[in-house]
């Protein structure tokens, strides 16, 4: 009775920057992304005690890129700025991640969370291109509406 399904959705703005200016390769990417996260939550305190608790969240996510900007070098190696081009031979529009979070939740629904997200997919699909797997650490504050335990 300490394991719960905790589905979540988030919107993030992320990117990468490199000082390497290789021909026909990305040197800067910024992207807005929506992630769907079917996570599970394990609470450390028995829910029947109706007390504040620490929790652990684990699970995968699937992200969908919907807007971005890119800097990519042309065949001469000069940087060219434009809208991010999604495709099988360019930048991936979808990505998969693994989430691990440790948090604290009050009986009133207030949540504090520290999370690590590990990218599982290479976002750059260009031939002989670099590998770009997003990884991030985030801290957050949230509130579960309608989830009062007391």
Buried (B, 14 or more C-beta within 10 A) or exposed (E): EEEEEBEBEBEBEBBBEBEEEBEBBBBBBBBBBEBEBEBEBBBEBEEEEEEBBEBBBEBBBBBEBEEBBBBBBEEEEEEEEEEBEBEEEBBBBEBBBEBBBBBBBBBEBEBBBEBEBEBEBEBBBBEEBBEBBBEEEEEEEEEBEEEEBE
